[in-house]
Amino acid sequence: MLTSSNSQNQTSRGAVHKATAAEFLTFRLGGEEYGIDILRVQEIRSYEEPTRIANAPSFIKGVVNLRGVIVPVVDLRIKLNCSSVAYDSFTVVIVLNVHGRVVGAVVDSVSDVLELSPDQINAAPEMNTAMDTSYITGIASVAERMLILMDIEALMSSADMGLMDVQPTVQ
């Protein structure tokens, strides 16, 4: 009877460990590699020139029609101040579902999907600069690679993006 209980505990612990691991889609922006929660990704598409919207910020490239849904397209390379922005055969749009809204994010290339356990993820460094790092949730070390983990919902929902309705803070 004790053996049965132990195997149940081991199964439970295995389930808990499995539940705490998360999968991330990894992609490149300039020379850096980033990861976002795979559950936010709807699909990955090749880059096509969007229809420009007048007076939109430079990082909002415009909109595309995705099977009848008008989707705003944000170039993360411009938004995050990457030194060079080139559109080539590797450039892709990651179609995201953020707070029930479909948004496209332009990146240099998509790498792979990684499952990361909590012990592989370090806290994001605190920086006393004018740079907004609130969307960085951690840094993962995978073999020789450093992966910047990003809260894509926080980034796409930020007020300066203007893509989501910002909820007023109740005081």
C-alpha positions in Angstrom: 0.0 0.0 0.0 2.9 2.3 0.7 4.4 1.6 -2.7 1.1 2.6 -4.4 1.1 5.9 -2.4 4.7 6.6 -3.4 4.0 6.0 -7.0 1.0 8.4 -6.8 3.2 11.0 -5.1 5.9 10.6 -7.8 3.2 10.9 -10.5 1.8 14.0 -8.8 5.2 15.6 -8.5 5.9 14.7 -12.2 2.6 16.4 -13.2 3.5 19.5 -11.1 6.9 19.7 -12.6 5.5 19.3 -16.1 2.9 22.0 -15.3 5.6 24.5 -14.3 7.6 24.0 -17.4 6.6 26.3 -20.3 7.1 26.3 -24.0 8.5 29.4 -25.8 8.7 30.3 -29.5 12.2 31.7 -30.1 13.0 34.3 -32.7 15.7 36.7 -33.6 15.7 40.5 -33.5 19.1 41.7 -34.7 21.8 39.8 -33.0 19.6 38.8 -30.0 17.4 35.8 -29.5 14.0 36.2 -27.7 11.3 33.9 -26.5 7.6 34.3 -26.1 4.9 32.1 -24.6 3.9 29.7 -27.3 0.3 29.9 -26.2 0.1 33.5 -27.5 1.1 32.4 -31.0 -1.7 31.8 -33.5 0.5 31.2 -36.6 3.7 32.2 -38.4 3.5 33.8 -41.8 6.0 35.1 -44.4 6.3 38.9 -44.5 4.1 40.7 -46.9 4.0 44.5 -47.2 1.1 45.8 -45.1 -1.3 48.6 -46.0 0.2 51.7 -44.3 -2.0 53.7 -41.9 -1.6 57.5 -42.0 0.0 59.1 -38.9 0.8 55.7 -37.3 4.1 55.4 -35.3 7.0 54.1 -37.4 6.9 50.7 -35.6 3.3 50.1 -36.8 3.9 49.0 -40.3 0.2 49.0 -41.2 -2.5 46.4 -41.5 -3.1 43.1 -43.4 -6.2 41.2 -44.1 -5.9 37.7 -42.5 -8.8 35.6 -43.7 -11.3 38.5 -43.3 -9.7 39.9 -40.1 -7.9 43.2 -40.3 -4.6 42.7 -38.3 -2.3 45.5 -37.2 1.4 44.7 -37.9 4.1 45.9 -35.5 7.8 45.7 -36.4 9.4 44.6 -33.2 12.8 45.5 -34.6 11.8 49.2 -34.9 9.9 49.2 -31.6 12.9 47.8 -29.7 15.5 50.0 -31.5 17.4 47.3 -33.4 20.3 48.8 -35.3 19.3 47.4 -38.7 16.0 46.5 -40.2 16.0 44.5 -43.4 13.1 42.7 -45.1 14.4 39.5 -46.7 13.3 35.8 -47.2 13.8 35.1 -43.5 11.6 38.0 -42.2 8.4 36.6 -40.8 5.3 37.8 -39.1 4.3 36.0 -35.9 0.5 36.3 -35.6 -0.4 36.7 -31.9 -3.6 36.5 -29.9 -3.2 39.1 -27.2 -6.1 39.8 -24.9 -8.5 38.4 -27.5 -7.1 40.7 -30.2 -5.1 39.4 -33.2 -1.8 41.3 -33.8 1.1 40.7 -36.1 4.8 41.0 -35.0 7.6 41.3 -37.5 10.8 39.6 -36.6 14.1 38.8 -38.4 13.5 35.0 -38.2 11.9 32.3 -36.1 14.3 29.8 -34.5 12.4 27.0 -32.7 10.1 26.0 -29.8 11.9 25.3 -26.5 10.5 23.8 -23.3 12.1 25.6 -20.4 11.9 24.6 -16.7 11.9 27.3 -14.0 15.5 26.4 -13.1 16.6 27.4 -16.6 15.2 30.9 -16.2 16.9 33.7 -14.3 15.2 36.9 -13.2 15.4 39.9 -15.6 18.2 42.3 -14.6 17.1 45.5 -13.0 18.4 48.5 -14.9 18.3 52.2 -13.8 17.9 53.6 -17.3 15.3 55.4 -19.4 14.8 52.1 -21.2 11.5 50.3 -20.5 12.3 46.7 -19.5 8.9 45.9 -17.9 8.1 43.4 -20.7 11.3 41.3 -20.1 10.3 38.5 -17.7 13.6 36.7 -17.5 16.8 35.4 -19.2 17.2 31.8 -20.0 20.4 29.9 -20.6 20.1 27.1 -23.1 23.4 25.4 -23.9 25.5 28.3 -25.3 22.6 30.5 -26.0 21.1 33.4 -24.0 17.4 33.9 -24.5 15.6 37.0 -23.5 12.1 36.0 -22.4 9.4 38.6 -23.2 5.9 39.2 -21.9 4.4 39.8 -25.4 1.0 40.7 -23.9 2.6 43.4 -21.7 4.5 44.8 -24.7 1.6 44.8 -27.1 -0.8 46.2 -24.5 1.5 49.1 -23.5 -0.1 52.6 -23.9 2.5 53.7 -26.4 1.5 50.9 -28.8 -2.0 52.2 -28.9 -3.3 48.7 -30.0 -5.3 47.8 -26.9 -7.8 49.6 -24.8 -5.8 50.6 -21.7 -7.8 49.9 -18.5 -7.8 52.8 -16.1 -6.3 52.1 -12.7 -8.7 52.1 -9.8 -7.3 53.9 -6.7 
